[in-house]
Amino acid sequence: MTVRGLDYAAVGIAPARYGLITDSILRRRILVDRLPLDTPAARVMHSPANTARLGDSAAEALIRLLDQDTEFLLVTDRAGELHGAISPRDLVVSPTTAGVALHEQIRRCDTIDDLVERTRTVPATLVNILDGGLSSTRVIALYGAMLDTIIRRAIQLVFHQ
């Protein structure tokens, strides 16, 4: 990861199947879970990795990222060959993924007041996305993912006070 300047490493575990190692996975597994530094990758990685297919829309990839609460999706073709990875940052420039910035802001709220303020902007954001041409089915899926994130963050903030 360091040599290639990447935030992730994909690990082949079987034909057309991959595991994923990220900086945050390493921190959690090594520092928090106290696994030894020489722990094999198979014990540290998230497996199987969450994936998107080459050719999936940005909206589909975003919904999958949000629903699965993951940092990366590995991108594979129909045969399962790895082509790379995408993260929420990669989708920020897509007009169909305007909600990703708000979603990330919600995930990073430091206080309940900040969470309430960000949550109030969700309806307008969803209207803009719908007006931008995303189907109502996709907007509803995005709304569900955002609600899940809001509830998770609220629970985290309440228990950390």
N, CA and C atoms as an extended XYZ file, in Angstrom:
483
Properties=species:S:1:pos:R:3:atomname:S:1:resname:S:1:resid:I:1 pbc="F F F"
N         0.830       -1.185        0.000 N   MET     1
C         0.000        0.000        0.000 CA  MET     1
C         0.875        1.249        0.000 C   MET     1
N         1.852        1.291        0.869 N   THR     2
C         2.705        2.460        0.984 CA  THR     2
C         3.496        2.686       -0.295 C   THR     2
N         4.075        1.626       -0.846 N   VAL     3
C         4.906        1.741       -2.042 CA  VAL     3
C         4.105        2.304       -3.214 C   VAL     3
N         2.864        1.874       -3.349 N   ARG     4
C         2.024        2.334       -4.468 CA  ARG     4
C         1.227        3.590       -4.141 C   ARG     4
N         1.307        4.057       -2.900 N   GLY     5
C         0.586        5.255       -2.503 CA  GLY     5
C        -0.925        5.063       -2.463 C   GLY     5
N        -1.357        3.860       -2.120 N   LEU     6
C        -2.789        3.555       -2.066 CA  LEU     6
C        -3.259        3.434       -0.619 C   LEU     6
N        -4.543        3.664       -0.421 N   ASP     7
C        -5.140        3.540        0.905 CA  ASP     7
C        -5.722        2.159        1.144 C   ASP     7
N        -5.535        1.262        0.194 N   TYR     8
C        -6.096       -0.083        0.306 CA  TYR     8
C        -5.182       -1.084       -0.391 C   TYR     8
N        -5.387       -2.347       -0.056 N   ALA     9
C        -4.748       -3.448       -0.782 CA  ALA     9
C        -5.805       -4.518       -0.997 C   ALA     9
N        -5.916       -4.977       -2.233 N   ALA    10
C        -6.821       -6.070       -2.553 CA  ALA    10
C        -6.003       -7.357       -2.507 C   ALA    10
N        -6.568       -8.371       -1.875 N   VAL    11
C        -5.881       -9.645       -1.715 CA  VAL    11
C        -6.724      -10.727       -2.375 C   VAL    11
N        -6.155      -11.394       -3.376 N   GLY    12
C        -6.876      -12.478       -4.031 CA  GLY    12
C        -7.018      -13.653       -3.074 C   GLY    12
N        -8.246      -14.141       -2.887 N   ILE    13
C        -8.465      -15.266       -1.969 CA  ILE    13
C        -8.978      -16.501       -2.702 C   ILE    13
N        -9.465      -16.300       -3.913 N   ALA    14
C        -9.957      -17.386       -4.765 CA  ALA    14
C       -10.200      -16.756       -6.129 C   ALA    14
N       -10.417      -17.561       -7.153 N   PRO    15
C       -10.730      -16.953       -8.444 CA  PRO    15
C       -11.953      -16.042       -8.330 C   PRO    15
N       -11.793      -14.798       -8.772 N   ALA    16
C       -12.851      -13.795       -8.776 CA  ALA    16
C       -13.340      -13.417       -7.372 C   ALA    16
N       -12.544      -13.665       -6.345 N   ARG    17
C       -12.887      -13.285       -4.958 CA  ARG    17
C       -11.686      -12.605       -4.326 C   ARG    17
N       -11.972      -11.538       -3.576 N   TYR    18
C       -10.903      -10.733       -3.003 CA  TYR    18
C       -11.212      -10.370       -1.560 C   TYR    18
N       -10.149      -10.149       -0.817 N   GLY    19
C       -10.244       -9.557        0.501 CA  GLY    19
C        -9.726       -8.136        0.402 C   GLY    19
N        -9.976       -7.330        1.415 N   LEU    20
C        -9.571       -5.932        1.393 CA  LEU    20
C        -8.879       -5.563        2.693 C   LEU    20
N        -7.755       -4.876        2.553 N   ILE    21
C        -7.043       -4.326        3.709 CA  ILE    21
C        -6.947       -2.821        3.490 C   ILE    21
N        -7.306       -2.058        4.518 N   THR    22
C        -7.183       -0.596        4.469 CA  THR    22
C        -6.415       -0.137        5.698 C   THR    22
N        -6.025        1.123        5.673 N   ASP    23
C        -5.341        1.678        6.848 CA  ASP    23
C        -6.211        1.554        8.091 C   ASP    23
N        -7.498        1.840        7.961 N   SER    24
C        -8.364        1.777        9.143 CA  SER    24
C        -8.568        0.339        9.616 C   SER    24
N        -8.633       -0.604        8.694 N   ILE    25
C        -8.733       -2.010        9.097 CA  ILE    25
C        -7.470       -2.418        9.845 C   ILE    25
N        -6.317       -2.015        9.337 N   LEU    26
C        -5.057       -2.336       10.020 CA  LEU    26
C        -5.019       -1.723       11.417 C   LEU    26
N        -5.398       -0.457       11.516 N   ARG    27
C        -5.400        0.194       12.841 CA  ARG    27
C        -6.309       -0.546       13.809 C   ARG    27
N        -7.518       -0.855       13.351 N   ARG    28
C        -8.473       -1.526       14.236 CA  ARG    28
C        -7.972       -2.910       14.642 C   ARG    28
N        -7.513       -3.693       13.687 N   ARG    29
C        -7.126       -5.078       13.969 CA  ARG    29
C        -5.814       -5.161       14.751 C   ARG    29
N        -4.857       -4.296       14.463 N   ILE    30
C        -3.549       -4.358       15.122 CA  ILE    30
C        -3.555       -3.576       16.436 C   ILE    30
N        -4.040       -2.344       16.409 N   LEU    31
C        -3.980       -1.511       17.614 CA  LEU    31
C        -5.114       -1.798       18.595 C   LEU    31
N        -6.329       -1.888       18.109 N   VAL    32
C        -7.478       -2.073       18.997 CA  VAL    32
C        -7.628       -3.541       19.390 C   VAL    32
N        -7.637       -4.424       18.378 N   ASP    33
C        -7.805       -5.851       18.658 CA  ASP    33
C        -6.505       -6.515       19.124 C   ASP    33
N        -5.402       -5.775       19.033 N   ARG    34
C        -4.080       -6.219       19.521 CA  ARG    34
C        -3.562       -7.496       18.857 C   ARG    34
N        -3.807       -7.610       17.562 N   LEU    35
C        -3.216       -8.735       16.833 CA  LEU    35
C        -1.726       -8.464       16.665 C   LEU    35
N        -0.905       -9.507       16.657 N   PRO    36
C         0.532       -9.305       16.471 CA  PRO    36
C         0.832       -8.705       15.092 C   PRO    36
N         1.940       -7.983       14.998 N   LEU    37
C         2.324       -7.350       13.732 CA  LEU    37
C         2.564       -8.361       12.614 C   LEU    37
N         2.876       -9.579       12.953 N   ASP    38
C         3.136      -10.591       11.924 CA  ASP    38
C         1.898      -11.438       11.603 C   ASP    38
N         0.721      -10.942       11.978 N   THR    39
C        -0.523      -11.653       11.690 CA  THR    39
C        -0.707      -11.755       10.178 C   THR    39
N        -1.044      -12.922        9.662 N   PRO    40
C        -1.261      -13.065        8.222 CA  PRO    40
C        -2.399      -12.171        7.732 C   PRO    40
N        -2.277      -11.707        6.501 N   ALA    41
C        -3.273      -10.823        5.904 CA  ALA    41
C        -4.667      -11.439        5.952 C   ALA    41
N        -4.749      -12.750        5.802 N   ALA    42
C        -6.052      -13.425        5.799 CA  ALA    42
C        -6.812      -13.212        7.110 C   ALA    42
N        -6.110      -13.020        8.210 N   ARG    43
C        -6.773      -12.793        9.502 CA  ARG    43
C        -7.105      -11.331        9.730 C   ARG    43
N        -6.444      -10.432        9.001 N   VAL    44
C        -6.634       -9.000        9.201 CA  VAL    44
C        -7.681       -8.424        8.243 C   VAL    44
N        -7.698       -8.904        7.031 N   MET    45
C        -8.512       -8.287        5.974 CA  MET    45
C       -10.006       -8.507        6.145 C   MET    45
N       -10.761       -7.650        5.465 N   HIS    46
C       -12.209       -7.813        5.360 CA  HIS    46
C       -12.443       -8.741        4.173 C   HIS    46
N       -13.111       -9.857        4.432 N   SER    47
C       -13.268      -10.847        3.366 CA  SER    47
C       -14.637      -11.491        3.449 C   SER    47
N       -15.306      -11.636        2.330 N   PRO    48
C       -14.936      -11.122        1.017 CA  PRO    48
C       -15.163       -9.612        0.951 C   PRO    48
N       -14.388       -8.967        0.094 N   ALA    49
C       -14.506       -7.518       -0.056 CA  ALA    49
C       -15.812       -7.155       -0.745 C   ALA    49
N       -16.333       -5.996       -0.420 N   ASN    50
C       -17.505       -5.462       -1.110 CA  ASN    50
C       -17.064       -5.024       -2.500 C   ASN    50
N       -17.883       -5.312       -3.500 N   THR    51
C       -17.483       -5.015       -4.873 CA  THR    51
C       -18.563       -4.270       -5.639 C   THR    51
N       -18.127       -3.651       -6.720 N   ALA    52
C       -19.003       -3.059       -7.723 CA  ALA    52
C       -18.535       -3.611       -9.056 C   ALA    52
N       -19.459       -3.725       -9.981 N   ARG    53
C       -19.100       -4.213      -11.313 CA  ARG    53
C       -18.707       -3.059      -12.215 C   ARG    53
N       -17.718       -3.282      -13.022 N   LEU    54
C       -17.321       -2.328      -14.044 CA  LEU    54
C       -18.561       -2.016      -14.883 C   LEU    54
N       -18.876       -0.756      -15.021 N   GLY    55
C       -20.064       -0.365      -15.771 CA  GLY    55
C       -21.261       -0.021      -14.900 C   GLY    55
N       -21.214       -0.334      -13.586 N   ASP    56
C       -22.286        0.083      -12.682 CA  ASP    56
C       -22.355        1.603      -12.676 C   ASP    56
N       -23.518        2.145      -12.444 N   SER    57
C       -23.643        3.601      -12.378 CA  SER    57
C       -23.010        4.122      -11.088 C   SER    57
N       -22.681        5.397      -11.108 N   ALA    58
C       -22.130        6.031       -9.902 CA  ALA    58
C       -23.142        5.973       -8.774 C   ALA    58
N       -24.414        6.123       -9.113 N   ALA    59
C       -25.465        6.077       -8.082 CA  ALA    59
C       -25.517        4.706       -7.425 C   ALA    59
N       -25.441        3.647       -8.228 N   GLU    60
C       -25.453        2.290       -7.667 CA  GLU    60
C       -24.248        2.075       -6.756 C   GLU    60
N       -23.086        2.525       -7.198 N   ALA    61
C       -21.881        2.364       -6.381 CA  ALA    61
C       -21.999        3.148       -5.078 C   ALA    61
N       -22.515        4.367       -5.158 N   LEU    62
C       -22.684        5.171       -3.953 CA  LEU    62
C       -23.629        4.504       -2.973 C   LEU    62
N       -24.751        4.028       -3.467 N   ILE    63
C       -25.716        3.369       -2.591 CA  ILE    63
C       -25.085        2.149       -1.936 C   ILE    63
N       -24.317        1.391       -2.684 N   ARG    64
C       -23.649        0.216       -2.120 CA  ARG    64
C       -22.638        0.631       -1.054 C   ARG    64
N       -21.857        1.690       -1.318 N   LEU    65
C       -20.895        2.183       -0.325 CA  LEU    65
C       -21.603        2.597        0.961 C   LEU    65
N       -22.702        3.328        0.822 N   LEU    66
C       -23.417        3.814        1.997 CA  LEU    66
C       -24.135        2.695        2.725 C   LEU    66
N       -24.807        1.826        1.977 N   ASP    67
C       -25.532        0.710        2.602 CA  ASP    67
C       -24.596       -0.214        3.363 C   ASP    67
N       -23.422       -0.462        2.806 N   GLN    68
C       -22.499       -1.411        3.412 CA  GLN    68
C       -21.519       -0.728        4.367 C   GLN    68
N       -21.647        0.606        4.485 N   ASP    69
C       -20.798        1.383        5.386 CA  ASP    69
C       -19.334        0.991        5.252 C   ASP    69
N       -18.851        1.056        4.023 N   THR    70
C       -17.486        0.648        3.723 CA  THR    70
C       -16.690        1.805        3.138 C   THR    70
N       -15.392        1.747        3.277 N   GLU    71
C       -14.519        2.793        2.750 CA  GLU    71
C       -14.278        2.655        1.253 C   GLU    71
N       -14.257        1.423        0.769 N   PHE    72
C       -13.927        1.154       -0.629 CA  PHE    72
C       -14.819        0.053       -1.177 C   PHE    72
N       -15.047        0.107       -2.475 N   LEU    73
C       -15.597       -1.008       -3.223 CA  LEU    73
C       -14.541       -1.411       -4.232 C   LEU    73
N       -14.214       -2.687       -4.277 N   LEU    74
C       -13.322       -3.163       -5.319 CA  LEU    74
C       -14.132       -3.263       -6.601 C   LEU    74
N       -13.557       -2.850       -7.709 N   VAL    75
C       -14.251       -2.854       -8.993 CA  VAL    75
C       -13.769       -4.049       -9.804 C   VAL    75
N       -14.727       -4.897      -10.183 N   THR    76
C       -14.406       -6.096      -10.961 CA  THR    76
C       -15.239       -6.107      -12.239 C   THR    76
N       -14.775       -6.866      -13.230 N   ASP    77
C       -15.574       -7.040      -14.438 CA  ASP    77
C       -16.483       -8.248      -14.255 C   ASP    77
N       -17.237       -8.588      -15.268 N   ARG    78
C       -18.187       -9.706      -15.164 CA  ARG    78
C       -17.501      -11.036      -14.870 C   ARG    78
N       -16.255      -11.170      -15.290 N   ALA    79
C       -15.506      -12.398      -15.037 CA  ALA    79
C       -14.886      -12.415      -13.646 C   ALA    79
N       -14.982      -11.288      -12.935 N   GLY    80
C       -14.423      -11.212      -11.591 CA  GLY    80
C       -13.008      -10.689      -11.529 C   GLY    80
N       -12.449      -10.252      -12.664 N   GLU    81
C       -11.084       -9.714      -12.665 CA  GLU    81
C       -11.080       -8.327      -12.038 C   GLU    81
N       -10.126       -8.094      -11.158 N   LEU    82
C       -10.021       -6.830      -10.432 CA  LEU    82
C        -9.521       -5.718      -11.355 C   LEU    82
N       -10.189       -4.551      -11.284 N   HIS    83
C        -9.791       -3.395      -12.094 CA  HIS    83
C        -9.417       -2.189      -11.244 C   HIS    83
N        -9.632       -2.254       -9.946 N   GLY    84
C        -9.306       -1.126       -9.078 CA  GLY    84
C       -10.279       -1.037       -7.925 C   GLY    84
N       -10.390        0.176       -7.378 N   ALA    85
C       -11.286        0.408       -6.249 CA  ALA    85
C       -11.825        1.826       -6.329 C   ALA    85
N       -12.981        2.033       -5.708 N   ILE    86
C       -13.545        3.376       -5.605 CA  ILE    86
C       -13.911        3.643       -4.150 C   ILE    86
N       -13.896        4.913       -3.817 N   SER    87
C       -14.268        5.350       -2.472 CA  SER    87
C       -15.283        6.475       -2.617 C   SER    87
N       -15.909        6.903       -1.530 N   PRO    88
C       -16.850        8.030       -1.640 CA  PRO    88
C       -16.220        9.272       -2.279 C   PRO    88
N       -14.937        9.517       -2.031 N   ARG    89
C       -14.269       10.680       -2.626 CA  ARG    89
C       -14.291       10.629       -4.147 C   ARG    89
N       -14.216        9.423       -4.703 N   ASP    90
C       -14.222        9.283       -6.158 CA  ASP    90
C       -15.566        9.660       -6.761 C   ASP    90
N       -16.610        9.628       -5.965 N   LEU    91
C       -17.958        9.865       -6.472 CA  LEU    91
C       -18.447       11.287       -6.247 C   LEU    91
N       -17.689       12.087       -5.557 N   VAL    92
C       -18.120       13.440       -5.229 CA  VAL    92
C       -18.372       14.263       -6.493 C   VAL    92
N       -17.613       14.058       -7.536 N   VAL    93
C       -17.754       14.869       -8.742 CA  VAL    93
C       -18.909       14.425       -9.627 C   VAL    93
N       -19.536       13.322       -9.345 N   SER    94
C       -20.636       12.820      -10.167 CA  SER    94
C       -21.924       13.550       -9.818 C   SER    94
N       -22.650       14.070      -10.830 N   PRO    95
C       -23.887       14.780      -10.525 CA  PRO    95
C       -24.942       13.890       -9.873 C   PRO    95
N       -24.884       12.585      -10.082 N   THR    96
C       -25.880       11.698       -9.488 CA  THR    96
C       -25.541       11.346       -8.047 C   THR    96
N       -24.404       11.807       -7.548 N   THR    97
C       -24.000       11.447       -6.194 CA  THR    97
C       -23.820       12.676       -5.307 C   THR    97
N       -24.628       13.683       -5.533 N   ALA    98
C       -24.504       14.922       -4.763 CA  ALA    98
C       -24.661       14.688       -3.267 C   ALA    98
N       -25.370       13.645       -2.868 N   GLY    99
C       -25.586       13.369       -1.456 CA  GLY    99
C       -24.378       12.831       -0.728 C   GLY    99
N       -23.321       12.460       -1.452 N   VAL   100
C       -22.165       11.869       -0.785 CA  VAL   100
C       -21.487       12.868        0.151 C   VAL   100
N       -21.409       14.126       -0.246 N   ALA   101
C       -20.770       15.127        0.617 CA  ALA   101
C       -21.548       15.281        1.920 C   ALA   101
N       -22.862       15.350        1.810 N   LEU   102
C       -23.691       15.460        3.014 CA  LEU   102
C       -23.560       14.211        3.870 C   LEU   102
N       -23.556       13.060        3.239 N   HIS   103
C       -23.404       11.803        3.980 CA  HIS   103
C       -22.102       11.809        4.771 C   HIS   103
N       -21.020       12.227        4.150 N   GLU   104
C       -19.724       12.273        4.844 CA  GLU   104
C       -19.752       13.297        5.976 C   GLU   104
N       -20.424       14.423        5.769 N   GLN   105
C       -20.536       15.420        6.836 CA  GLN   105
C       -21.312       14.848        8.024 C   GLN   105
N       -22.364       14.105        7.739 N   ILE   106
C       -23.150       13.482        8.808 CA  ILE   106
C       -22.292       12.486        9.574 C   ILE   106
N       -21.525       11.675        8.861 N   ARG   107
C       -20.666       10.680        9.519 CA  ARG   107
C       -19.625       11.325       10.422 C   ARG   107
N       -19.248       12.557       10.120 N   ARG   108
C       -18.174       13.205       10.858 CA  ARG   108
C       -18.660       14.241       11.881 C   ARG   108
N       -19.956       14.351       12.090 N   CYS   109
C       -20.483       15.312       13.067 CA  CYS   109
C       -19.876       15.042       14.446 C   CYS   109
N       -19.461       16.133       15.104 N   ASP   110
C       -18.837       16.000       16.422 CA  ASP   110
C       -19.812       16.171       17.578 C   ASP   110
N       -20.946       16.813       17.301 N   THR   111
C       -21.921       17.056       18.361 CA  THR   111
C       -23.325       16.725       17.863 C   THR   111
N       -24.237       16.554       18.795 N   ILE   112
C       -25.631       16.296       18.432 CA  ILE   112
C       -26.215       17.517       17.722 C   ILE   112
N       -25.870       18.723       18.182 N   ASP   113
C       -26.369       19.937       17.522 CA  ASP   113
C       -25.913       19.998       16.068 C   ASP   113
N       -24.660       19.647       15.820 N   ASP   114
C       -24.140       19.621       14.449 CA  ASP   114
C       -24.885       18.573       13.618 C   ASP   114
N       -25.162       17.421       14.215 N   LEU   115
C       -25.906       16.364       13.520 CA  LEU   115
C       -27.311       16.841       13.158 C   LEU   115
N       -27.976       17.516       14.079 N   VAL   116
C       -29.323       18.038       13.814 CA  VAL   116
C       -29.271       19.046       12.658 C   VAL   116
N       -28.292       19.934       12.692 N   GLU   117
C       -28.155       20.946       11.636 CA  GLU   117
C       -27.943       20.285       10.269 C   GLU   117
N       -27.065       19.301       10.198 N   ARG   118
C       -26.804       18.610        8.919 CA  ARG   118
C       -28.025       17.814        8.462 C   ARG   118
N       -28.707       17.191        9.411 N   THR   119
C       -29.862       16.360        9.073 CA  THR   119
C       -30.974       17.198        8.455 C   THR   119
N       -31.101       18.446        8.870 N   ARG   120
C       -32.139       19.316        8.314 CA  ARG   120
C       -31.949       19.586        6.823 C   ARG   120
N       -30.747       19.383        6.308 N   THR   121
C       -30.494       19.640        4.881 CA  THR   121
C       -30.772       18.424        4.001 C   THR   121
N       -31.056       17.278        4.610 N   VAL   122
C       -31.282       16.048        3.836 CA  VAL   122
C       -32.448       16.183        2.859 C   VAL   122
N       -33.638       16.640        3.274 N   PRO   123
C       -34.748       16.710        2.311 CA  PRO   123
C       -34.424       17.554        1.069 C   PRO   123
N       -33.816       18.721        1.264 N   ALA   124
C       -33.479       19.575        0.117 CA  ALA   124
C       -32.452       18.905       -0.783 C   ALA   124
N       -31.505       18.220       -0.186 N   THR   125
C       -30.499       17.509       -0.976 CA  THR   125
C       -31.158       16.425       -1.821 C   THR   125
N       -32.070       15.683       -1.224 N   LEU   126
C       -32.756       14.619       -1.959 CA  LEU   126
C       -33.620       15.188       -3.087 C   LEU   126
N       -34.276       16.321       -2.857 N   VAL   127
C       -35.062       16.965       -3.911 CA  VAL   127
C       -34.146       17.362       -5.070 C   VAL   127
N       -32.987       17.929       -4.757 N   ASN   128
C       -32.040       18.320       -5.806 CA  ASN   128
C       -31.562       17.107       -6.604 C   ASN   128
N       -31.319       16.007       -5.922 N   ILE   129
C       -30.873       14.791       -6.595 CA  ILE   129
C       -31.989       14.254       -7.497 C   ILE   129
N       -33.210       14.259       -6.996 N   LEU   130
C       -34.354       13.810       -7.791 CA  LEU   130
C       -34.539       14.721       -9.007 C   LEU   130
N       -34.451       16.030       -8.794 N   ASP   131
C       -34.556       16.986       -9.896 CA  ASP   131
C       -33.418       16.822      -10.904 C   ASP   131
N       -32.283       16.302      -10.426 N   GLY   132
C       -31.135       16.085      -11.304 CA  GLY   132
C       -31.269       14.853      -12.187 C   GLY   132
N       -32.351       14.090      -12.001 N   GLY   133
C       -32.601       12.982      -12.907 CA  GLY   133
C       -32.444       11.596      -12.323 C   GLY   133
N       -32.039       11.486      -11.061 N   LEU   134
C       -31.933       10.161      -10.457 CA  LEU   134
C       -33.343        9.626      -10.222 C   LEU   134
N       -33.558        8.367      -10.509 N   SER   135
C       -34.894        7.784      -10.373 CA  SER   135
C       -35.360        7.832       -8.920 C   SER   135
N       -36.675        7.854       -8.750 N   SER   136
C       -37.228        7.905       -7.395 CA  SER   136
C       -36.824        6.679       -6.589 C   SER   136
N       -36.701        5.527       -7.239 N   THR   137
C       -36.264        4.316       -6.544 CA  THR   137
C       -34.877        4.505       -5.960 C   THR   137
N       -33.987        5.099       -6.741 N   ARG   138
C       -32.613        5.334       -6.271 CA  ARG   138
C       -32.575        6.390       -5.172 C   ARG   138
N       -33.385        7.420       -5.300 N   VAL   139
C       -33.433        8.464       -4.268 CA  VAL   139
C       -33.941        7.878       -2.955 C   VAL   139
N       -34.930        7.009       -3.033 N   ILE   140
C       -35.442        6.355       -1.823 CA  ILE   140
C       -34.359        5.485       -1.186 C   ILE   140
N       -33.604        4.757       -2.007 N   ALA   141
C       -32.502        3.935       -1.479 CA  ALA   141
C       -31.442        4.814       -0.825 C   ALA   141
N       -31.119        5.933       -1.452 N   LEU   142
C       -30.153        6.861       -0.883 CA  LEU   142
C       -30.674        7.440        0.436 C   LEU   142
N       -31.947        7.780        0.471 N   TYR   143
C       -32.566        8.292        1.699 CA  TYR   143
C       -32.464        7.264        2.823 C   TYR   143
N       -32.736        6.008        2.507 N   GLY   144
C       -32.617        4.950        3.514 CA  GLY   144
C       -31.202        4.843        4.060 C   GLY   144
N       -30.218        4.929        3.164 N   ALA   145
C       -28.820        4.865        3.602 CA  ALA   145
C       -28.466        6.067        4.467 C   ALA   145
N       -28.975        7.246        4.098 N   MET   146
C       -28.698        8.446        4.901 CA  MET   146
C       -29.352        8.340        6.277 C   MET   146
N       -30.599        7.856        6.334 N   LEU   147
C       -31.263        7.684        7.633 CA  LEU   147
C       -30.469        6.728        8.519 C   LEU   147
N       -29.995        5.656        7.936 N   ASP   148
C       -29.188        4.695        8.688 CA  ASP   148
C       -27.951        5.374        9.265 C   ASP   148
N       -27.293        6.186        8.458 N   THR   149
C       -26.091        6.894        8.919 CA  THR   149
C       -26.430        7.892       10.018 C   THR   149
N       -27.533        8.609        9.862 N   ILE   150
C       -27.950        9.584       10.882 CA  ILE   150
C       -28.212        8.875       12.211 C   ILE   150
N       -28.928        7.779       12.161 N   ILE   151
C       -29.249        7.039       13.393 CA  ILE   151
C       -27.985        6.467       14.030 C   ILE   151
N       -27.114        5.878       13.220 N   ARG   152
C       -25.850        5.347       13.758 CA  ARG   152
C       -25.032        6.433       14.433 C   ARG   152
N       -24.913        7.591       13.748 N   ARG   153
C       -24.106        8.671       14.316 CA  ARG   153
C       -24.743        9.211       15.595 C   ARG   153
N       -26.071        9.313       15.622 N   ALA   154
C       -26.749        9.794       16.837 CA  ALA   154
C       -26.481        8.852       18.005 C   ALA   154
N       -26.562        7.565       17.754 N   ILE   155
C       -26.281        6.598       18.815 CA  ILE   155
C       -24.841        6.725       19.296 C   ILE   155
N       -23.906        6.853       18.358 N   GLN   156
C       -22.493        7.006       18.731 CA  GLN   156
C       -22.287        8.244       19.579 C   GLN   156
N       -22.888        9.363       19.162 N   LEU   157
C       -22.713       10.610       19.916 CA  LEU   157
C       -23.343       10.526       21.304 C   LEU   157
N       -24.508        9.912       21.421 N   VAL   158
C       -25.154        9.785       22.730 CA  VAL   158
C       -24.308        8.937       23.675 C   VAL   158
N       -23.763        7.843       23.179 N   PHE   159
C       -22.986        6.968       24.046 CA  PHE   159
C       -21.583        7.492       24.344 C   PHE   159
N       -21.120        8.466       23.569 N   HIS   160
C       -19.795        9.039       23.816 CA  HIS   160
C       -19.855       10.265       24.703 C   HIS   160
N       -21.064       10.695       25.094 N   GLN   161
C       -21.174       11.886       25.950 CA  GLN   161
C       -20.997       11.517       27.399 C   GLN   161
